[in-house]
């Protein structure tokens, strides 16, 4: 395949995907060498075109087993640099259909014409949107270099393929609709639809059968067509506001929405910076928030603290997973305030709740006081070990204070050794542990602790002195 065929067949997107998905280590090795060579002669061209050069050479070298990369590239680079602007210009001409694309028309399945596009001007004469009246089409897949919708194993109930075709039946776009809601919307090779197709897309969106643009989160969702791609988005939404998925479902009972629907609402609104408003609408109107709903609400919204508070006040009984998601480190600025709300709403805390609350607290003593001594004393040895081993010496010291001598006395000897070995102030830790607990350590455990102690002779001498002070120590 020469470079002209490569561009005109639009195989670059398909091959780029194949290169990315391949596990063959030789491809990475070839691409690394090719990238270095191409970067040297194609410094001033757009990155997207440079990437096309790299994929073209990598794929050719891979399938031909050619090893003299530099000679091959040297003999072809002048052609590429001289011709790519002209070839790309021809590709952007909607009236241009090279002979090489004829086979695509032969591959494409017949469909029912739902919209003719002649009114858009002479360059769109004969173009049309067709409905294939099925959710999967192998022939559309062959013609477009993608999966062709969803196969029968994973078939989405009610899915239907809409295909943008030329006068000679060459497909250019594949959109999936379900009950008037547009999901996956891609070009050849799962590429994002080029702006040159925006006119026919807008005409499709104006059809009464199209209710809203939802998008899809299954494969490369960022390459789906989005309303945000349109320069006249606001003008279109004035005519048909429900095209925005958030507006569409603001008029709908959110209780009938699946977890996937909620996810799509939030992810789509995040692109438009309206996710907080969408989240508040969902929390207010949805009777029961699932654990997936809670996770996605917190993930997509900017005002984590406000949304967390709304969720806590909404859900009667917070599950352990809900508590975990509410306390995730990256979610909120005021984690202790969220912790206080959780404790207030859920007085009967599970061990997992106590563990998460103490792990994530900024002021651990304050949160421990709210959790209560009874709840802390219920922690298992594994829970305590998770707390002790999960932070630095300062946190370990705080946890030791929170646990108190009674709960500490129930710990296995290995935890005493760990706390003493890692403490910045060994004697202060010894006082916290208590003389009785230190005397539980055998002479072998103490000797092993001294031998393994990090920090040089000074710390080894300190642990010896503390052991001699608080227990009978045999040399």
C-alpha positions in Angstrom: 0.0 0.0 0.0 1.4 3.4 -1.0 0.9 6.6 1.1 -1.8 7.9 -1.3 -3.8 4.7 -0.7 -3.1 4.9 3.0 -4.6 8.4 3.2 -7.5 8.0 0.8 -8.7 4.8 2.3 -8.6 6.4 5.7 -6.9 3.3 7.1 -4.6 5.4 9.3 -7.2 5.3 12.1 -7.7 1.6 11.9 -4.0 0.7 11.7 -3.3 3.1 14.5 -5.8 1.2 16.6 -4.2 -2.2 15.6 -0.7 -0.9 16.5 -2.0 0.3 19.9 -3.7 -3.0 20.7 -1.0 -5.3 19.5 1.1 -7.1 22.2 3.9 -7.8 19.8 7.0 -6.2 21.4 8.7 -5.8 18.0 6.1 -3.2 17.0 7.1 -1.0 20.0 10.7 -1.4 19.0 10.1 -0.5 15.4 7.9 2.4 16.3 10.5 3.8 18.6 13.1 3.8 15.9 10.7 5.2 13.3 9.6 8.0 15.6 13.1 9.2 16.1 13.8 9.3 12.3 10.4 11.0 11.4 10.8 13.6 14.1 14.1 14.5 12.5 12.7 15.4 9.0 9.1 16.3 9.9 9.7 18.8 12.7 7.3 21.5 11.4 4.3 19.6 10.4 1.1 19.1 12.5 1.5 16.3 15.1 -1.6 14.5 13.7 0.1 14.2 10.3 3.4 13.3 11.8 1.6 10.5 13.7 0.2 9.3 10.4 3.7 9.1 8.9 4.9 7.1 11.9 2.0 4.6 11.8 2.4 4.2 8.0 6.1 3.4 8.3 5.7 1.2 11.4 3.0 -0.9 9.8 4.8 -1.3 6.5 8.1 -2.3 8.3 6.2 -4.7 10.6 4.3 -6.6 7.8 7.1 -6.5 5.3 9.8 -7.5 7.8 12.0 -4.7 6.3 14.9 -3.8 8.5 16.7 -1.1 6.6 14.5 1.6 8.1 16.7 4.6 7.3 17.2 3.8 3.6 13.5 3.2 3.0 12.4 6.4 4.8 15.1 8.4 3.0 13.8 7.2 -0.4 10.1 8.1 0.4 10.2 11.1 2.8 10.4 13.7 0.0 7.2 12.3 -1.6 5.4 12.3 1.7 6.4 15.9 2.6 5.5 17.2 -0.9 2.2 15.4 -1.3 0.5 15.2 2.1 -1.1 18.7 2.0 -2.7 18.1 -1.4 -3.9 14.6 -0.5 -5.4 15.8 2.8 -7.1 18.7 1.0 -8.8 16.2 -1.3 -9.9 14.1 1.6 -11.7 17.2 3.1 -13.7 17.6 -0.1 -17.0 15.9 0.5 -17.6 15.4 -3.2 -14.4 13.5 -3.7 -14.6 9.7 -3.8 -11.5 7.9 -5.0 -11.8 4.7 -6.9 -10.1 3.0 -4.0 -13.3 3.5 -1.9 -15.6 1.7 -4.3 -15.3 -1.5 -2.4 -16.6 0.2 0.7 -19.9 0.9 -1.2 -20.0 -2.8 -2.2 -19.5 -3.8 1.4 -22.1 -1.5 2.9 -25.4 -3.1 3.7 -28.7 -1.8 2.3 -30.8 0.4 4.6 -33.9 2.5 4.8 -33.4 6.1 3.9 -34.6 8.3 6.7 -33.1 11.7 5.6 -32.0 13.0 2.3 -29.4 15.8 2.4 -29.6 17.3 -1.1 -31.0 20.6 0.4 -27.6 21.2 2.0 -26.0 22.1 -1.3 -24.4 20.5 -4.4 -21.6 19.0 -2.5 -24.1 16.9 -0.6 -26.2 15.8 -3.6 -27.3 12.2 -3.1 -26.0 12.0 0.5 -28.4 10.5 3.0 -28.8 9.0 6.4 -30.0 5.4 6.3 -31.3 3.2 9.1 -30.1 -0.4 9.1 -32.9 -1.5 11.5 -30.5 -3.6 13.5 -27.9 -3.1 16.3 -25.1 -5.1 14.6 -23.9 -5.2 11.0 -20.8 -7.1 9.9 -20.9 -5.4 6.5 -20.9 -1.9 8.1 -18.0 -3.1 10.2 -16.0 -4.1 7.1 -16.8 -0.9 5.2 -16.0 1.4 8.2 -13.1 -0.5 9.9 -14.8 -0.7 13.3 -16.9 -3.2 15.3 -20.2 -2.5 13.4 -22.3 -1.9 16.5 -22.7 -4.4 19.2 -22.7 -8.1 18.3 -25.4 -10.5 19.3 -23.6 -11.7 22.5 -23.6 -8.2 24.0 -26.4 -6.7 22.0 -28.0 -3.7 23.5 -31.8 -4.2 23.4 -33.3 -1.8 21.0 -30.0 -0.6 19.4 -30.2 0.5 15.8 -27.4 1.6 13.3 -27.8 4.9 11.5 -25.2 5.3 8.7 -24.3 8.4 6.7 -24.0 7.4 3.1 -22.9 9.1 -0.2 -24.9 9.0 -3.4 -22.9 5.8 -4.3 -23.7 4.3 -0.9 -20.2 4.7 0.7 -20.6 5.0 4.5 -18.8 7.8 6.3 -20.3 7.8 9.8 -21.9 5.2 12.0 -24.3 6.3 14.8 -26.1 4.0 17.2 -29.6 5.0 18.4 -31.8 3.4 21.0 -35.4 4.7 21.4 -34.3 8.0 19.9 -31.2 8.4 22.1 -27.9 8.6 20.3 -25.1 6.5 21.9 -21.9 5.7 20.1 -21.2 8.1 17.2 -18.0 7.5 15.3 -16.3 7.8 11.9 -14.1 5.4 10.1 -11.9 3.3 12.3 -13.7 4.6 15.4 -12.3 8.1 14.7 -14.1 11.2 15.9 -16.4 12.6 13.2 -14.6 15.3 11.2 -16.1 18.9 11.4 -16.8 18.6 7.7 -19.7 16.2 8.6 -21.3 18.6 11.1 -24.0 19.9 8.6 -25.4 16.4 8.0 -25.2 15.6 11.7 -27.2 18.7 12.6 -29.8 17.7 10.1 -30.1 14.3 11.7 -30.4 15.8 15.2 -33.3 18.0 14.0 -35.3 14.9 13.1 -38.3 14.2 15.3 -37.1 10.6 15.9 -33.9 11.8 17.6 -34.7 12.7 21.2 -31.3 13.4 22.7 -27.5 12.9 22.5 -26.3 10.6 25.3 -22.9 9.3 24.1 -21.4 6.0 25.0 -18.8 4.9 27.6 -17.7 1.6 26.1 -14.8 2.3 23.7 -12.9 5.6 23.3 -15.9 7.7 24.5 -13.8 10.8 24.0 -13.9 10.2 20.2 -17.7 10.2 20.0 -19.4 13.1 18.4 -20.4 15.6 21.1 -22.7 18.6 21.0 -19.7 20.6 22.3 -18.0 19.9 18.9 -20.5 22.3 17.2 -19.8 26.0 16.9 -23.5 26.7 16.8 -24.4 24.4 19.7 -26.4 27.1 21.6 -28.4 28.0 18.6 -29.3 24.3 18.1 -30.3 23.8 21.7 -32.6 26.8 21.5 -34.5 25.0 18.8 -34.3 21.6 20.6 -33.1 21.9 24.2 -33.7 18.2 24.9 -30.8 17.2 22.7 -28.7 18.0 25.7 -29.0 14.8 27.7 -29.3 16.7 31.0 -32.2 18.7 29.7 -33.9 15.6 28.3 -33.9 13.8 31.6 -34.7 16.8 33.7 -38.2 16.3 32.3 -38.0 12.6 33.0 -38.6 10.6 36.2 -35.0 9.8 37.2 -36.2 6.7 39.1 -36.6 4.9 35.8 -33.0 5.5 34.9 -30.4 2.7 35.1 -27.0 3.1 36.7 -25.5 3.4 33.2 -28.0 6.2 32.4 -26.9 8.1 35.5 -23.3 7.6 34.6 -23.9 9.0 31.1 -25.8 12.0 32.5 -22.9 12.9 34.8 -20.1 12.2 32.3 -21.9 14.2 29.6 -22.7 17.1 31.9 -19.0 17.1 33.1 -18.0 18.1 29.5 -20.4 21.0 29.7 -19.3 22.0 33.3 -22.9 21.4 34.5 -22.2 18.3 36.6 -23.0 19.8 40.0 -26.5 20.9 38.8 -27.1 17.5 37.3 -25.9 15.8 40.5 -28.2 17.8 42.6 -31.1 17.0 40.3 -30.4 13.3 40.6 -29.9 13.3 44.4 -33.1 15.3 44.9 -35.4 13.2 42.6 -34.0 9.7 42.7 -35.7 7.6 45.5 -32.8 5.2 46.0 -29.2 6.0 45.2 -27.2 2.8 44.4 -23.6 2.4 45.4 -22.6 3.0 41.8 -24.6 6.2 41.8 -22.8 7.5 44.8 -19.4 6.6 43.4 -20.1 8.4 40.1 -21.7 11.4 41.7 -18.6 12.0 43.8 -16.2 11.2 40.9 -17.7 13.7 38.4 -18.6 16.6 40.5 -16.3 19.5 41.3 -18.0 20.5 44.6 -17.2 17.2 46.4 -18.1 18.5 49.9 -21.5 19.8 49.0 -22.4 16.7 47.0 -21.1 14.4 49.8 -23.3 16.2 52.3 -26.4 15.9 50.1 -25.7 12.2 49.6 -25.3 11.6 53.4 -28.5 13.4 54.2 -30.3 11.5 51.4 -29.4 7.9 52.2 -31.1 6.4 55.3 -28.5 3.7 55.8 -25.0 4.3 54.5 -23.4 1.0 53.4 -19.7 0.3 54.0 -19.0 1.0 50.3 -20.8 4.4 50.5 -18.6 5.3 53.5 -15.5 4.2 51.7 -16.4 6.4 48.6 -17.4 9.4 50.7 -14.0 9.3 52.5 -11.8 8.7 49.4 -8.7 10.9 49.8 -9.0 12.6 46.4 -12.7 13.5 46.8 -13.1 16.2 49.4 -11.2 19.2 50.9 -13.0 19.0 54.3 -12.7 15.3 55.0 -13.2 15.7 58.7 -16.4 17.5 58.2 -17.7 14.7 56.0 -16.5 12.2 58.7 -18.5 14.1 61.3 -21.6 14.0 59.1 -21.2 10.2 58.6 -20.8 9.5 62.3 -23.8 11.7 63.1 -25.9 9.9 60.5 -24.7 6.4 61.3 -24.1 5.9 65.1 -23.7 2.1 64.7 -20.4 2.0 62.9 -19.0 -1.2 61.4 -15.3 -2.0 62.0 -14.7 -1.1 58.3 -16.3 2.3 58.9 -14.1 3.0 61.9 -11.0 1.9 60.0 -11.8 4.2 57.1 -12.7 7.1 59.3 -9.4 6.9 61.2 -7.3 6.3 58.1 -8.7 9.4 56.3 -9.1 11.8 59.3 -6.9 14.9 59.4 -7.4 15.4 63.1 -7.5 11.7 64.3 -8.0 12.5 67.9 -11.1 14.6 67.3 -12.6 11.9 65.0 -11.7 9.2 67.4 -13.6 11.0 70.2 -16.7 11.1 68.0 -16.3 7.5 67.0 -16.3 6.5 70.7 -14.3 4.2 72.8 -16.7 1.3 72.5 -16.4 1.3 68.7 -12.6 1.6 68.8 -12.3 -1.3 71.2 -14.3 -3.5 68.8 -11.5 -3.2 66.1 -9.9 -6.6 65.3 -6.2 -7.1 65.4 -6.2 -7.0 61.6 -8.0 -3.7 61.6 -5.4 -2.3 64.1 -2.5 -3.6 62.1 -3.9 -1.9 59.0 -4.0 1.4 60.9 -0.5 0.9 62.4 1.3 -0.3 59.3 -0.4 2.1 56.9 1.3 5.3 58.0 4.5 6.9 59.2 5.8 7.1 62.8 3.7 10.2 63.6 0.5 8.5 62.6 1.5 5.3 64.4 2.0 7.4 67.6 -1.4 9.0 67.1 -3.1 5.6 66.6 -1.3 4.2 69.7 -2.8 7.1 71.8 -6.2 6.6 70.3 -6.2 2.8 71.0 -5.2 3.3 74.6 -3.3 0.9 76.9 -6.2 -1.6 77.3 -6.7 -2.2 73.6 -3.0 -2.2 72.9 -2.5 -4.9 75.6 -4.6 -7.2 73.4 -2.3 -6.9 70.4 0.2 -9.6 69.4 3.9 -9.0 70.3 4.9 -8.3 66.7 2.9 -5.1 66.8 4.7 -4.0 70.0 8.0 -4.7 68.2 6.9 -2.7 65.1 5.8 0.3 67.2 9.0 0.5 69.2 11.2 -0.1 66.2 9.6 2.7 64.1 8.9 5.3 66.8 10.8 8.6 66.6 10.7 8.7 70.4 11.2 5.2 71.7 10.8 6.0 75.4 7.6 7.9 74.8 6.2 4.9 72.8 7.3 2.6 75.6 5.2 4.7 78.1 2.2 4.5 75.8 2.6 0.7 75.5 3.0 0.3 79.2 5.4 -1.7 81.3 3.2 -4.8 81.4 3.0 -5.0 77.6 6.7 -4.5 77.1 7.4 -7.3 79.6 5.4 -9.7 77.3 8.3 -9.5 74.9 10.7 -12.5 75.0 14.5 -11.9 75.2 14.8 -13.3 71.7 12.2 -10.8 70.4 14.0 -7.9 72.1 17.4 -9.0 70.8 16.1 -9.5 67.2 14.5 -6.0 67.4 17.9 -4.4 68.4 19.7 -6.3 65.6 17.2 -5.2 63.0 16.8 -1.6 64.3 17.5 1.0 61.6 19.1 4.4 62.4 22.6 3.4 63.5 24.2 2.8 66.9 22.4 5.7 68.6 19.0 4.2 68.1 20.2 0.7 69.0 21.6 2.1 72.3 18.3 4.0 73.0 16.3 0.8 72.6 18.7 -1.1 74.9 18.4 1.7 77.5 14.5 1.7 77.3 14.3 -2.1 77.5 16.6 -2.2 80.5 14.4 0.5 82.2 11.1 -1.2 81.5 11.8 -4.9 81.7 14.3 -7.4 82.8 16.9 -7.5 80.0 19.4 -10.3 79.5 22.4 -9.8 77.3 
